[in-house]
Amino acid sequence: MSVTTRRALASAFLLFSLACGEGLPPDDAALPPDAVEETGTTESSLLFGILAGARIRAVENVYLRTGPSTSYASLRLVSIGEQATVVSETPSNGFYRVNVGGQVGWSHGDYWDQVPSLYVNGYALSKDQEKWLRWVAAKTVPRLTGTRAQRLDQAALVSWWAMKEGIWDLGPNRPNPSSNPQSFSICNTSTGDRVIWPLESCNNNGGPWQVGLSGVQVHYHSQASVENMARQLYAREGWSIAQVLDHTARTAGFAAGSVEHSTIVNTANLALRKSWLLRNHGVGFAIQYPQVHQQCVVQGLSWCYGGSHTWNPAYKFASSRAAMTTSVAHIRQHLSNLAP
C-alpha cells in the first residue's frame, strides 16, 4: 500500500488525524529523484505505539532533519530500506527522533515501519504483534500488581489471547489500516461481530462486546469491579476515575480538548464509561487474566483453541492446547527479557 493510499485512509477514518505538513522549504525545491514530501498524520499509523530502541526501516525515501518539521534543514536523504533506531518514542508533529547510522535527527513516522525480530511457536511475529508486545513489556507489566513472576504470567496469557483474537493485527477485527488496538471495540450481533467506533455503544449486553489492547469481554464484568480495579492499579498516583479515563483517552490517541477526549472523560453512559476503563491497558489485562485462565487453561473451552481456528493469526498460536501452552511460554520469555 502506498503512502498516498495510507494518507487517504487515515484522513477518511482516523478521528484524530491532523495535517502537519508545511510544505518543503526553499532548499528542498529541487527534489532528488523519488524523494517524498514529509506530510502526514500527527500520530503515524505505522509507528503509533513504537518504543525507544525499536528498529525501524524506511518504506520510502525520506529526509532526516535537524528538527520536527519540514521547516528544519535536511541532514541527509534516507533511502528506502535503510534502517534506524528510535531515540524517542514521543513524536512531535508526527516526526520521530531517530538514529540512522550514527546520525541523529528527526524524520516523519509515516515513512517508516518497525522491523520485527521475535518468534512465537515457530512463527515470526508481525510488525504490529511485536510492537504491541514490546509496548506491553514496557508499560503493562510494570503497571500490574503482584510479584514480577505473577505480572509476567498475567501479561503473557492475555497477550496470547489478544494475539490469537487478531486484535494486534490488521485483520477481520480491525478492517481499517489506521486502527489502533488501544481504542479497539467490537459489537456482537445476530449476524456476527462488527467493529464500532470509539464513542459508539452497542446494545449487546448493555455495551460493547470486546475492547482494547487486551481484548477483554466487557459484559462479564460489573461497573463496580472495573472501577475498583482502576483505583487499585493507579493507587500510587492517587488518581480518580476521571483521571484514569483522561490517561486512557490520551494513550489511545485522543488529545485533551478533543471531542473524543471530553466525551470519554465526562460520559454519563455507564456502558461507554466501563468500556473505556477496560480499554486502559492495565485494567484490561488485570480484569481479563482470570477469565482467560479459567476458560482456556482450566476448562479448555472450544473458542480458546482447536482445529476450527483457521484465521490468521489464531492458527499460529491456538491450533491446539499444546500450541497455546508453547505460545504463552514463548511470549512470557520475551516479556521477561524486555520488561523492567
Summary of the structure (lengths in Angstrom):
residues: 340
radius of gyration: 20.4
end to end distance: 35.8
largest distance: 65.8
contacts: 1153
relative contact order: 0.12
helix: 40%
strand: 15%
